[in-house]
Amino acid sequence: MWLVLVPVALLFAIILLPIPRIGGNVIVGLLSAAMSAALLGGLSPVEVAGAAIEGIDKLAWVIMLSVAGSLYAESQVRLGAMQTALDSFRALFGRSTAGLVCAVIMTLVLSGSLLGDAIAAATVIGLLVIPTLAALRLSGERIAVIIVMGAVIGSGMPPISQSFFLAASLTGIDPGEILGWAYLTMSVSVVIAMLVGVWLSRGATGAAVDAPKSLSVVLRTRWRTLIPMVVLLVIVIAASLGFNIFERLPGIAEGVAMLKGVPVLRGLAFRVVLAILVALLVTLAFAEVRRQTGAIVVCGLRNVSRTVQIQLCAGIMVGVFYEAGLIDVVQQATRHLAPHLMATVGGLATLGVGMLTGSQTTAQTMIVSMMAPALTHLGKDPVSVAMGAAQLAMAGQSMPPVGLTTFVVTGLVGGILKTRVDPVKTMMLALPVTIYFTLVGFAFWLSG
């Protein structure tokens, strides 16, 4: 068991303890765990390199999804699509204070879906919506919790659903097997967030909010900005219904098939990534966006750089863990344990890591990479394992009392409003969504 205990203990120690210079550094923790596993497993440098490539290959579609999604999201902000989305949602929900809050939540969910990361979505769209919410004279905590809920839900919302795709990768199943459940569970979370938002907006005493333009006016004057988004949705929905355009078009189909045979780069051949790239090319057809290509690339890569670095290091660790035999040791050690006990302990660990790191990616990498094979080995349904992992990892992002995502958002809101925003109070206000994800996650892990 030392083969497992030492790397895992090292990983937790570096990430969670205040060690000088390296404490809290997720990248150092992942690489240190990988190297210690390689040493204890007696792997040669060649074997480590091969394992690293194989591990990164396991997460290739998630990595490519992050990069492509971030570039696309930045291009939509520059095009004005996100402002159009906000105006459209405002038109749909009316001019009331509650309607404005619901429109903001929907815009954040849409942005989070494009970026696949809660902190990135909150940062990118926060600057757009904070002044709007501040006009209602809502407290800083209420503004922050609206942003936190929308961003966390968006990080798992299909079609660009990083949380579910990563869970599927770590479990070893095709993401298409869980997208139906993802749409259902995430839609319920949006309803819960809106109800919380309406409750938070009660008694708002701000100045009267400007009446939104009608939906027909918004679409008539700004419909062009939605063209790339519509293209993306059409391609993704068609693929989910069994018509994958990238496998039907002559020339492109052969190129995609060839790309699927190349390690790591095969992530580009994933249908959602290809759909995003097509939508990005359509966006670049607009002169106002094309003139900002350099800025889009720089900002898009900067927004996702930390996430991609973690994903690459996570891939290395996962690959080395498999090659060194850690996963086999865990499966053997847990074969006599009750599946429900494993699921409960693993779920609590996933929540804890997600809370402390503010990243569903890190939570899944640290816990699910070992827990998923163990649970499936004990007879759990892989679809249920992947669904539970995604839900619990998202719950951790807003879990009190140390939710890093909330600390980032409250800092952003407080900086703009020039006031102190209490992060713990914000986390408590977000509990309905956090508890929902927690309950759904455990329901899948304990019943699958």
C-alpha angles and dihedrals in degrees: 000000000000087000087066103030099054098052093042093047090048091050094051094043095054095044100041107029126075094245112167114262097350103044111122094010104134094190093054090047094052094046092045091052090049094049094046090050090050092051095046091044092051095237119169121229089256091052091048091051092049092047091049092053091047091049094049087048089058089058096035097113091049092050093048089045091055094050097043093042093052093049090048093048091051091049090052091053090051092046091051095242093130092053088048089050091051092048091047093050090047089053090050096047097041134231098296121114090246090051091053091051091050090049090052092050091050091049091051091048090052092048092046090051091055094046098036091212127094098210093047092049093048091050098045097044097029091078088054099050107029095078090047092053092042089060087067089058091236114163118261090250092055092048090048095049092051089054094044093051094047094045096046092048090046092054088067101031117117145262090047094029108164095173094055095040091052091048090050091049093051091046093047100239134119110265090228088073092067104032093094091056089043093057092048099047094041092049090056090051090054090055091050091049091051092050090051090047092052090049091050093050095054113121094013107171101193126125116286110284115240111261109256119240115255117268091246091056093047093049094042093053101034106024091117091068091061097054096093091047092050090049090052094049094047093052094045095045092046090051091049088054091053102267107112105182091197090062094044104051114087112240094017092060091055092048092050091048090051092048091053088064094058115088115241093358088068085080087076089061092062107118096233092050090050090049090052091050091051090050089048091053089050089051091052088059086076110089094216090057096040090057088058097047094120094049091046092054094046095046094040093052092043091053092055102028095101092047093049092047089053091047092051092049090044089054091052091050094047092049093049092046090056094044093047091051099246093132091052090050091051091049092050093046093050100041091100095045123101109258091227091056091050091048093049095049092043092048093052090048091051091051092049096050092045089052095049098043101034089223129108086195092061093043092053094043094051099041112014094048087070100023097055096058090043094051094046089047088056090055102266116149108257091221091055091046092053093045093049092047093053094047096046092047091053091047090055092059092070100026116130143265101026105020104158093198090060092049089054093048095045089050090052093047093044092050093053095042094040092231139104115265116198108230096195092052088049091053091051091052089052092053096106091063093038092050091046092056090044094052094045091048094051091043090060095043096046098042104036 
